[in-house]
Amino acid sequence: MTPGAKIEVENVNVPGHTTRVDAAKYAEMKRVLLKVLPKKSPRLTQNEVIEAVKPLLADALFPGGSTAGWWFKCVQLDLEAKGKLTREPTKPLRWHRK
Protein backbone atom coordinates (compact mmCIF):
# COMPACT_ATOMS: atom_id res chain seq x y z
CA MET A 1 0.00 0.00 0.00
CA THR A 2 1.28 3.45 -0.88
CA PRO A 3 2.32 5.49 2.18
CA GLY A 4 -0.29 8.15 2.84
CA ALA A 5 -2.89 6.41 0.66
CA LYS A 6 -6.52 7.11 1.56
CA ILE A 7 -9.69 5.03 1.34
CA GLU A 8 -13.31 6.18 1.33
CA VAL A 9 -15.45 4.87 4.16
CA GLU A 10 -19.19 5.02 4.73
CA ASN A 11 -21.14 5.56 7.93
CA VAL A 12 -24.26 3.47 8.55
CA ASN A 13 -25.67 6.35 10.64
CA VAL A 14 -25.25 8.93 7.85
CA PRO A 15 -26.26 7.26 4.55
CA GLY A 16 -24.64 8.76 1.47
CA HIS A 17 -21.84 10.46 3.42
CA THR A 18 -18.27 9.28 2.92
CA THR A 19 -14.99 10.21 4.57
CA ARG A 20 -11.41 9.54 3.48
CA VAL A 21 -9.12 7.85 6.01
CA ASP A 22 -5.67 6.26 6.08
CA ALA A 23 -5.86 3.10 3.95
CA ALA A 24 -3.16 1.15 5.81
CA LYS A 25 -4.71 1.68 9.24
CA TYR A 26 -8.17 0.89 7.89
CA ALA A 27 -6.96 -2.35 6.26
CA GLU A 28 -5.14 -3.45 9.42
CA MET A 29 -8.11 -2.79 11.69
CA LYS A 30 -10.48 -4.50 9.25
CA ARG A 31 -8.22 -7.57 9.07
CA VAL A 32 -8.01 -7.90 12.84
CA LEU A 33 -11.64 -6.96 13.47
CA LEU A 34 -12.94 -9.67 11.14
CA LYS A 35 -10.60 -12.12 12.84
CA VAL A 36 -11.94 -11.48 16.36
CA LEU A 37 -15.65 -10.90 15.68
CA PRO A 38 -17.70 -14.09 15.94
CA LYS A 39 -20.45 -15.19 13.57
CA LYS A 40 -22.46 -16.73 16.40
CA SER A 41 -23.19 -16.08 20.08
CA PRO A 42 -21.77 -14.77 22.22
CA ARG A 43 -21.40 -11.56 20.23
CA LEU A 44 -18.92 -8.92 21.43
CA THR A 45 -19.44 -5.48 22.95
CA GLN A 46 -17.39 -2.48 21.84
CA ASN A 47 -15.10 -2.74 24.88
CA GLU A 48 -14.60 -6.48 24.31
CA VAL A 49 -13.73 -5.91 20.66
CA ILE A 50 -11.24 -3.14 21.43
CA GLU A 51 -9.48 -5.27 24.05
CA ALA A 52 -9.40 -8.25 21.67
CA VAL A 53 -7.94 -6.33 18.73
CA LYS A 54 -5.25 -4.33 20.55
CA PRO A 55 -2.70 -7.16 20.95
CA LEU A 56 -3.21 -8.27 17.32
CA LEU A 57 -2.70 -4.90 15.63
CA ALA A 58 0.60 -4.13 13.92
CA ASP A 59 2.63 -2.06 16.37
CA ALA A 60 4.02 0.05 13.51
CA LEU A 61 0.52 1.36 12.80
CA PHE A 62 -0.98 1.21 16.31
CA PRO A 63 1.86 1.61 18.82
CA GLY A 64 0.69 0.08 22.08
CA GLY A 65 -2.83 -0.14 20.69
CA SER A 66 -3.13 3.64 20.48
CA THR A 67 -6.20 4.95 18.63
CA ALA A 68 -7.62 1.41 18.40
CA GLY A 69 -10.99 2.62 19.72
CA TRP A 70 -11.36 5.31 17.06
CA TRP A 71 -10.33 2.97 14.27
CA PHE A 72 -12.64 0.21 15.52
CA LYS A 73 -15.56 2.64 15.32
CA CYS A 74 -14.53 3.88 11.86
CA VAL A 75 -14.25 0.36 10.41
CA GLN A 76 -17.32 -0.93 12.29
CA LEU A 77 -19.55 1.85 10.92
CA ASP A 78 -18.20 1.31 7.40
CA LEU A 79 -18.63 -2.47 7.48
CA GLU A 80 -22.14 -2.09 8.87
CA ALA A 81 -22.99 0.30 6.01
CA LYS A 82 -21.65 -2.30 3.56
CA GLY A 83 -23.67 -5.09 5.19
CA LYS A 84 -20.69 -7.08 6.49
CA LEU A 85 -21.38 -6.58 10.21
CA THR A 86 -24.57 -6.71 12.21
CA ARG A 87 -25.34 -4.57 15.24
CA GLU A 88 -27.59 -6.28 17.74
CA PRO A 89 -30.25 -4.23 19.54
CA THR A 90 -28.89 -5.04 23.00
CA LYS A 91 -27.54 -2.94 25.84
CA PRO A 92 -24.64 -2.70 25.63
CA LEU A 93 -24.55 -2.98 21.83
CA ARG A 94 -22.97 -6.15 20.43
CA TRP A 95 -21.62 -6.93 16.97
CA HIS A 96 -20.99 -10.00 14.86
CA ARG A 97 -19.87 -10.81 11.32
CA LYS A 98 -22.44 -11.77 8.72
N, C-alpha and C positions, 0 to 999 in steps of 0.2 A: 504494500500500500504506500502511496506517495506521502511523504511527510507533509502534514498540514492539510491533507485532503479532507473534504467535507462530504457529508451525506445528508439528504433530506429526510426528516422524520415527521410523522404525523402525531396527532394527539386525539385519542378517542373522545376526549371531553370537548374538543373544539374542531368539529368536522370541517374539512376543507382548508384548515390552517396547517402550514408546514414550517419547520425551522431547520436550519442547517447546523450540524454539530460535527465534531471531530470524528472522522470515519474509523480511525484505529481504535479509539476508546469505545465507540459504539459496537464495533465488531467483537471486541474482547468481552464486553459486558454481555452481549447477546449470546456468545458462545458459552460462557459460564452460566448465565441465567437459564438457558435451555437445558444445560446439564443438571442443574440442581432442582429445577421445578418438576414436580411429579405430574403424571397424567391421572393418577387416582388418589383417593384419600389416603392419608391426611394431606390436605393442601397446605400451603405455607403462607404465613402472614408476612407483611413487609419486613418486620424486624427479623424474622426467621430467614427470609431470603437474603437480606443484607449480610447477616452473620455467616450464612452458608457460602456466599460468593467471595467474600473478602480474602480468605486464604487461597483461593483458586485463581485470582486475578494476577495477571502479569505485573510484577513489581515495577517494571520500567514505566508502565502506564498509570498504575495506581499504587504509588509508594505507600506501603503500610495500610493499604485499603482506603486511602484518602479519596474522597469524593464518590465513594461507591454508592452511597445513598442517592445522590443526585442522578448518577448514571443509571442506577436501577430504575428509578422513576421514569427517566427519559425513554429507556428501552421498553419498559413495561407498557407505557402509554402508547408507544408506536406499535408494538406487537399486538396489543389489544385492538388498535385501530385496523390493523391488517388481518385480524381474525385468527392469530396464532396463539393467543393467551385468552383465558377466561377469568373474569373477576367474579367471585362468588358473593352473593348478597348477605354476607355474614358480618358480625362485629366481633373482633376486628376483621377487616377485609382479608380474603385469602385468594391466591391465584394458583392456576395449574395450566399446563400445556394442553393444547387441543390434540 
